[in-house]
């Protein structure tokens, strides 16, 4: 008897705390949190911000919301176009140092 193979997404395999493409948060989130729009934020641990060439987050972004701008004396640094970012979480799962997180749009605006 053949067993059905269940395929896991990279998100499920790595167990990242990110949203699914339909906008729902991973298990354990409340209904109120799931209704908030999310955007990606890149923290200080980012390899590009620490003079190490890495553009993993840009390479996996399905909407091309992450771009890298040049800087003198070092690798390019990431910028996120918040008008394009859908909060899908692909960049969160791809970051080798966990520098990318998803935050609610309201929390991001409060920090500005």
C-alpha positions in Angstrom: 0.0 0.0 0.0 1.5 3.4 -1.0 1.8 6.1 1.5 0.9 9.6 0.6 3.8 12.0 0.7 3.2 15.3 2.5 5.2 18.1 1.1 6.3 20.9 3.5 7.0 24.4 2.6 10.3 26.0 3.6 8.3 28.0 6.1 6.9 24.9 7.7 10.3 23.1 7.6 12.3 25.9 9.2 9.5 26.7 11.7 9.8 30.4 11.2 7.3 32.8 12.8 5.9 34.2 9.6 2.7 34.6 7.8 1.3 32.4 5.1 0.7 33.9 1.6 -3.0 34.3 2.4 -2.0 36.6 5.4 -2.8 34.2 8.2 -0.2 33.9 11.0 1.3 30.6 12.0 -0.3 28.5 14.7 -0.6 30.1 18.1 -1.6 33.6 16.8 -4.8 35.2 17.9 -7.5 36.1 15.5 -6.9 39.8 16.2 -3.2 39.5 15.4 -4.0 37.6 12.2 -6.1 40.4 10.9 -3.3 42.9 11.2 -1.4 43.7 7.9 2.3 42.7 8.2 5.5 44.0 6.6 9.1 42.8 6.8 11.6 44.6 8.8 15.4 44.1 8.6 17.3 44.3 11.9 20.9 45.2 12.8 22.1 41.5 12.6 21.7 41.7 8.8 24.8 40.4 7.1 24.7 43.2 4.5 24.6 45.8 7.2 27.7 44.1 8.8 29.9 44.2 5.7 29.1 40.7 4.5 27.7 40.2 1.0 24.3 38.5 1.3 21.1 39.1 -0.6 19.1 36.0 0.3 16.0 37.9 1.3 15.9 39.8 -2.0 16.4 36.6 -4.0 13.3 34.9 -2.5 10.9 37.9 -2.3 8.0 37.1 -4.8 7.0 40.8 -5.1 10.6 42.1 -5.4 10.0 44.5 -2.4 13.5 44.1 -1.1 16.2 46.0 -2.9 19.9 46.6 -2.1 21.5 50.0 -2.4 25.2 50.6 -2.7 27.3 52.1 0.0 30.9 53.2 0.0 33.4 50.7 1.4 31.1 47.8 1.8 28.4 45.5 0.4 25.0 46.8 -0.6 22.5 47.3 2.2 18.8 46.2 2.1 15.8 48.5 1.9 12.2 47.3 1.9 9.5 49.0 -0.2 6.6 48.9 2.3 4.1 49.8 -0.5 5.0 46.5 -2.2 5.7 44.2 0.8 2.8 41.8 1.4 4.2 40.2 4.6 4.3 36.7 3.1 7.4 35.8 5.2 9.5 34.2 2.5 12.4 36.6 3.4 12.1 35.6 7.1 12.7 31.9 6.3 15.6 32.6 4.0 17.7 34.9 6.3 20.7 32.9 7.6 21.0 35.0 10.7 17.3 35.7 11.5 17.6 39.4 10.9 14.3 39.7 9.1 11.1 39.7 11.1 7.5 40.5 10.3 5.8 43.3 12.2 2.3 44.8 12.1 2.0 47.9 10.0 0.8 49.8 13.0 3.8 48.8 15.1 6.1 49.9 12.3 4.4 53.3 11.9 4.7 53.8 15.7 8.5 53.4 15.5 8.8 56.3 13.0 
